[in-house]
Amino acid sequence: MENARSAEIRRKQRELLFPNVGTYYQEPLALESGKGMFLKDVEGKEYLDFYGGILTVSVGHCNPRVTEAVIAQQKKLVHVSTLYATLPQLELAEKVVQIRPMQETAKAFFTNSGTEANETAVALAKEATGRQELVVLRHNYAGRSTLALSMMGNKNYRPKTQSEVPSIRFAHAPYCYRCDFGLKYPDCGVACAKDLKSLIETTTDGEIGAFMAARSRCPSPATTAASSSPTRCRRPGAGPVGSGGASSSTGSSRTSSPAPRAWPTGSPSA
Ligand SMILES: Cc1ncc(COP(=O)(O)O)c(C=O)c1O
């Protein structure tokens, strides 16, 4: 029977996984292997991957250097917890803290997920400032913990019944490509910045613990307008503008075609 293996895998996925594990398309591709920019499904049909595993496979699928390094480490030492010092973690930290805009005094903290990175960033900001209130961006995707779901600026990813972490305010994303106000720079008079000022003044105590937003590498609209050459602009860690791709920095907006709903039935166990 045609595509029987794919059909069987999709059936098992529906049977065994929580329905909040959303997929692209009702009949998602059942993938088996990948090499560089190509993927193969379980029937051996090849696909050109434009998506890079939600931008996390930026060196291509099964990159031989990565694979060999993983195998070599797996044979040496795998898990000893961070209660001990190990060299590979420090070697990676050394590389990470050199990436700009990190400062020379930066310190690394490794997490297992974007959700945990966001949790840590918020905890650090609250510790450092002694303040509670957070300002996040509408349209952002933040992860699946209670805090991340409370910070989520996209209702499609929120469960209908969730415990909200208090003191989170949602600002308009300063995103000229898809302006929430339907305006164009500079005629907009930076409506989003004015709205942020009003949001802080009218809905917070003015003592913001953290503004959660990806730092933009884009030139300001003014710079872009003045430049004679067209500027191709990427949001940090995210795909080309408008791709709707994810990154691991809260505040990256998903404003293009909707990704699969994380809680399609309203309740993860429904
Ligand atoms: C902007 C952003 N923040 C946080 C996350 C959550 O990351 P994770 O699924 O690794 O917890 C994602 C994941 O897609 C993301 O795109």
The ligand as an SDF file (V2000), in Angstrom:
LIG
                    3D

 16 16  0  0  0  0  0  0  0  0999 V2000
   11.3910   32.6970   20.3940 C   0  0  0  0  0  0  0  0  0  0  0  0
   11.3330   31.3880   21.1250 C   0  0  0  0  0  0  0  0  0  0  0  0
   11.4840   31.3760   22.4690 N   0  0  0  0  0  0  0  0  0  0  0  0
   11.3970   30.2210   23.1570 C   0  0  0  0  0  0  0  0  0  0  0  0
   11.2000   29.0110   22.5180 C   0  0  0  0  0  0  0  0  0  0  0  0
   11.0660   27.7490   23.3300 C   0  0  0  0  0  0  0  0  0  0  0  0
   12.0990   26.8970   23.1040 O   0  0  0  0  0  0  0  0  0  0  0  0
   12.0040   25.3610   23.5520 P   0  0  0  0  0  0  0  0  0  0  0  0
   10.9520   24.7250   22.6980 O   0  0  0  0  0  0  0  0  0  0  0  0
   13.3860   24.8590   23.2880 O   0  0  0  0  0  0  0  0  0  0  0  0
   11.6590   25.3170   24.9990 O   0  0  0  0  0  0  0  0  0  0  0  0
   11.0810   28.9720   21.1190 C   0  0  0  0  0  0  0  0  0  0  0  0
   10.8620   27.7040   20.4140 C   0  0  0  0  0  0  0  0  0  0  0  0
   10.4330   27.6110   19.3050 O   0  0  0  0  0  0  0  0  0  0  0  0
   11.1300   30.1910   20.4160 C   0  0  0  0  0  0  0  0  0  0  0  0
   10.9710   30.2210   19.0930 O   0  0  0  0  0  0  0  0  0  0  0  0
  1  2  1  0
  2  3  1  0
  2 15  2  0
  3  4  2  0
  4  5  1  0
  5  6  1  0
  5 12  2  0
  6  7  1  0
  7  8  1  0
  8  9  2  0
  8 10  1  0
  8 11  1  0
 12 13  1  0
 12 15  1  0
 13 14  2  0
 15 16  1  0
M  END
$$$$
